[in-house]
């Protein structure tokens, strides 16, 4: 005779997953095995965990938009691919190529024109 099928309250399962609990923690609360949850309730678990991530992301975004500098930096690095990469140049080592600063400045500012005559 087979063991009776364990019934799980799917609402509780979804709520626990949406709160960010791990599969093992949810299994402990619902008094079942983690394997059972991963096999029979994989979709419900994924939906709940997705809701948790969305809520967390929304709150992080709210903090960043409120001016929290730490959150602005963190989101910039993680969502926009920004980094703290700092390039260090040795003053004694010349560049690999010559830089025509005058030509660059002329391109940015425009052609050198003599100042207008004062009347």
C-alpha positions in Angstrom: 0.0 0.0 0.0 1.4 3.4 -1.0 1.8 6.3 1.3 -1.0 8.9 1.2 -0.3 11.8 -1.1 0.9 14.9 0.9 -1.4 17.9 0.2 0.3 21.3 0.2 -1.5 24.6 0.6 -0.4 26.3 -2.6 -1.4 29.8 -1.2 1.0 29.3 1.8 3.6 27.9 -0.5 3.4 30.9 -2.8 3.4 33.4 0.1 6.5 31.7 1.7 8.4 31.7 -1.6 7.4 35.4 -2.2 8.9 36.2 1.2 12.2 34.9 0.0 12.4 31.6 2.0 14.6 28.9 0.5 13.1 25.7 -0.6 14.5 23.9 2.5 12.9 26.5 4.7 9.5 26.3 3.0 9.7 22.5 3.2 10.3 22.8 7.0 7.4 25.1 7.5 5.0 23.0 5.4 6.4 19.8 6.9 7.3 18.1 3.7 10.5 17.4 1.8 12.3 19.9 -0.4 12.2 17.3 -3.2 8.4 17.2 -3.1 8.3 21.0 -3.6 10.9 20.9 -6.4 9.1 18.2 -8.2 5.3 18.8 -7.7 5.3 22.6 -7.1 8.2 23.8 -9.2 6.1 26.4 -11.0 4.5 27.8 -7.9 7.9 28.1 -6.2 9.3 29.9 -9.3 6.4 32.3 -9.4 6.7 33.1 -5.7 10.5 33.6 -5.9 10.0 35.8 -8.9 7.6 38.0 -7.0 10.1 38.3 -4.2 12.8 39.4 -6.7 10.5 41.9 -8.3 9.5 43.4 -4.9 13.1 43.7 -3.9 14.1 45.3 -7.2 11.2 47.7 -6.9 12.3 48.8 -3.4 15.9 49.1 -4.4 14.8 51.3 -7.3 12.7 53.5 -5.0 15.6 54.0 -2.6 17.9 54.9 -5.5 15.4 57.4 -6.9 15.0 58.9 -3.5 18.7 59.8 -3.7 20.3 56.9 -1.7 23.9 57.1 -3.1 24.8 53.5 -2.1 21.8 52.1 -3.9 22.4 54.3 -6.9 25.9 53.0 -7.2 24.9 49.4 -6.6 22.1 49.5 -9.2 24.4 51.2 -11.7 26.9 48.4 -11.3 24.4 45.6 -11.4 21.8 46.8 -13.9 23.9 49.1 -16.1 27.3 47.3 -16.0 29.1 50.3 -14.5 32.3 49.7 -12.5 34.9 51.3 -10.3 37.6 50.4 -12.7 40.5 52.9 -12.4 43.2 53.2 -15.0 46.6 54.2 -13.7 49.2 55.7 -16.0 52.9 55.9 -15.3 54.1 59.4 -15.9 57.5 58.2 -17.1 55.9 55.9 -19.7 54.9 57.6 -22.9 51.6 56.9 -24.6 51.6 54.3 -27.4 50.7 57.1 -29.9 51.3 60.8 -30.2 48.3 63.0 -29.3 47.8 66.1 -31.3 46.1 68.1 -28.5 45.7 71.2 -30.7 43.8 69.2 -33.4 41.5 67.6 -30.7 40.8 71.0 -29.1 40.1 72.5 -32.6 37.6 69.7 -33.4 35.8 70.2 -30.1 35.8 74.0 -30.0 35.8 74.7 -33.7 38.3 76.3 -36.0 40.5 78.9 -34.5 39.1 82.3 -35.4 40.6 85.6 -34.5 38.5 87.4 -31.9 36.1 89.9 -33.2 37.5 93.4 -33.6 36.5 95.8 -30.8 34.8 99.0 -32.2 
